[in-house]
Amino acid sequence: MASLVGSQVWVAYNAAQATRSVRTLCLDAMAFAGPGNGRRAIDLGCGAGKETLALLDDGWRVHAVDSLPDTRERLLAIRPAAMDRRLSIEVSPFEAIRGLPAADLIFASYSLPFIRPEDFGRVWRMLLESLRPSGVIAVNLFGDRDSWADVPEWNFHTPADARALFEDLEILKFEVFDDDGQSFRGLKHWHIFDVIARRP
């Protein structure tokens, strides 16, 4: 299973995302956060750039983060040049990031589960420290019944543990998907928490 996170797998995955719609979790987070109006959003694990572009279109300044070496070229190829001043790009593994800009919206779609368990707590605290008052954070987390839960390099949560991460925030949405479905590599059992929360 460790091969699932190899660079070439993620390159192929991002290429396959080119025609999909913007993720519902991102659209819901944008609705809760309100129009961008020049405020800053962080797209952690920006991948194919679908959500980065949607945020830019909605008037956000976006700090897009991903570990793949071609991230900058990929994002600059899909964004209108007029958006350049509102887009900053950081190419780095999440574990190596030591600080993020203050933000009113943080979006992390299918990226946090692939952080090593020993690093997850620090990265999570960093995200919360970056979230401004009244800011919105939207994330996917993997549950402990996911069929990948035996991969020691990734992190998984019980429902109670997932909720505890947001104990100082107002939970706006907490949805659980616990069923079989397709992944990029074939059929699997998904156990996912889709969470949106707001800092008071």
C-alpha positions in Angstrom: 0.0 0.0 0.0 2.9 2.4 0.6 3.3 2.6 -3.2 0.0 4.5 -3.3 1.7 7.6 -2.2 4.6 7.5 -4.8 5.0 10.7 -6.9 4.1 9.0 -10.1 0.8 7.8 -8.6 -0.1 11.3 -7.6 0.9 12.7 -11.0 -1.4 10.2 -12.6 -4.2 10.9 -10.1 -4.0 14.6 -10.7 -4.2 14.1 -14.4 -7.3 12.0 -14.0 -8.9 14.9 -12.0 -8.8 17.3 -14.9 -12.5 16.8 -15.8 -14.1 16.5 -12.4 -16.3 19.1 -10.8 -15.2 21.2 -7.9 -15.6 19.2 -4.7 -18.8 19.7 -2.8 -16.9 20.1 0.4 -15.1 23.1 -1.0 -18.3 24.7 -2.3 -20.0 24.3 1.0 -17.0 25.8 2.8 -17.1 28.8 0.5 -20.8 29.2 1.2 -20.2 29.2 4.9 -17.2 31.6 4.6 -18.9 34.1 2.3 -17.3 35.8 -0.7 -13.6 36.0 -0.9 -13.3 39.8 -1.3 -9.5 39.6 -1.2 -9.3 37.5 1.9 -6.9 34.6 2.1 -7.6 30.9 1.7 -5.2 28.0 2.0 -5.6 25.0 -0.3 -3.5 22.3 1.4 -2.9 19.5 -1.1 -4.1 21.5 -4.1 -3.5 18.6 -6.5 -5.0 19.3 -9.9 -5.9 22.9 -8.9 -9.7 22.6 -9.3 -10.4 24.1 -5.9 -7.6 26.6 -6.1 -9.2 28.0 -9.3 -12.7 28.0 -7.8 -11.4 30.0 -4.8 -9.6 32.5 -7.1 -12.8 32.8 -9.2 -14.7 33.7 -6.0 -12.3 36.5 -5.2 -10.0 34.8 -2.7 -6.2 35.2 -2.4 -5.1 31.6 -2.4 -2.0 30.1 -0.9 -1.8 26.7 -2.6 0.4 23.9 -1.1 1.4 20.6 -2.6 4.4 18.3 -2.4 4.7 17.4 -6.1 7.6 19.1 -7.9 5.4 20.1 -10.9 2.8 21.9 -8.7 3.8 25.4 -9.7 3.8 24.7 -13.4 0.5 22.8 -13.1 -1.3 25.7 -11.4 0.2 28.4 -13.5 -1.0 26.6 -16.6 -4.7 26.6 -15.5 -5.1 30.0 -13.9 -5.9 33.3 -15.9 -2.8 35.6 -15.8 -5.0 38.3 -14.2 -5.1 36.2 -11.0 -1.3 36.0 -10.6 -1.2 38.6 -7.8 -3.8 36.6 -5.8 -2.0 33.2 -6.0 1.0 32.1 -4.0 2.4 28.6 -4.4 4.4 26.5 -1.9 5.9 23.3 -3.0 6.7 21.2 0.1 5.7 18.1 2.0 3.3 19.1 4.8 5.6 17.7 7.4 8.3 20.2 6.4 6.2 23.3 6.6 7.0 25.4 9.7 4.3 28.0 9.3 1.4 29.1 7.1 -0.1 32.6 6.4 -3.1 33.7 8.4 -6.3 32.6 6.6 -10.1 33.0 6.6 -10.6 29.7 4.9 -8.6 26.5 5.0 -9.4 23.6 2.7 -7.7 20.2 2.9 -9.3 17.7 0.6 -8.0 14.1 0.8 -4.6 15.3 1.9 -4.4 15.2 5.7 -4.8 11.4 6.0 -1.5 10.9 4.2 0.5 12.7 6.9 2.5 10.4 9.1 0.8 9.8 12.4 3.7 11.2 14.4 3.5 14.5 12.4 -0.2 14.9 12.2 -0.6 16.7 15.5 1.9 19.4 14.7 0.5 20.0 11.3 -3.1 20.1 12.7 -2.0 22.7 15.3 -0.3 24.7 12.6 -3.5 24.8 10.6 -5.6 25.9 13.6 -3.0 28.6 14.5 -3.3 30.0 10.9 -7.1 30.2 11.1 -8.3 33.7 11.8 -11.3 34.4 14.1 -14.6 33.5 12.3 -12.5 31.6 9.8 -13.7 28.3 8.2 -11.8 25.1 7.9 -13.0 22.2 5.7 -11.2 18.8 5.7 -11.6 15.1 4.9 -10.3 12.7 7.5 -10.1 8.9 7.2 -11.9 6.8 9.8 -10.7 3.7 11.6 -12.9 1.4 9.5 -11.4 2.4 6.2 -9.8 -0.5 4.4 -6.5 1.4 4.3 -6.4 1.7 8.1 -3.6 -0.9 8.3 -1.2 1.4 6.5 1.1 2.6 9.3 2.4 5.7 7.4 -1.1 7.3 7.2 -3.4 8.5 10.0 -6.9 7.4 10.8 -9.5 8.5 13.4 -12.4 7.1 15.4 -15.5 9.3 15.2 -14.8 10.5 18.7 -11.2 11.4 17.9 -12.2 13.2 14.8 -14.8 15.3 16.6 -12.2 16.1 19.4 -10.0 17.8 16.8 -12.6 20.5 16.5 -13.4 20.9 20.2 -12.5 24.6 20.2 -14.4 25.3 17.0 -18.1 25.4 16.0 -18.8 22.4 13.8 -21.0 23.4 10.9 -21.0 20.0 9.1 -19.9 16.6 10.1 -20.8 13.9 7.6 -19.7 10.3 7.6 -19.3 8.0 4.6 -18.9 4.4 5.6 -19.4 2.2 2.5 -17.8 0.4 -0.3 -16.8 2.5 -3.3 -14.2 3.2 -6.0 -10.8 4.6 -5.4 -8.2 5.6 -8.0 -6.8 2.1 -7.6 -10.0 0.2 -7.5 -12.8 -0.9 -5.2 -12.3 -0.4 -1.4 -14.2 0.4 1.8 -14.3 4.1 2.5 -14.7 5.4 6.0 -14.5 9.2 5.7 -15.4 12.2 7.8 -16.2 15.4 5.9 -16.0 18.2 8.4 -16.5 22.0 8.2 -16.0 24.1 11.3 -15.6 27.8 12.2 -13.4 29.4 14.7 -15.4 31.6 17.1 
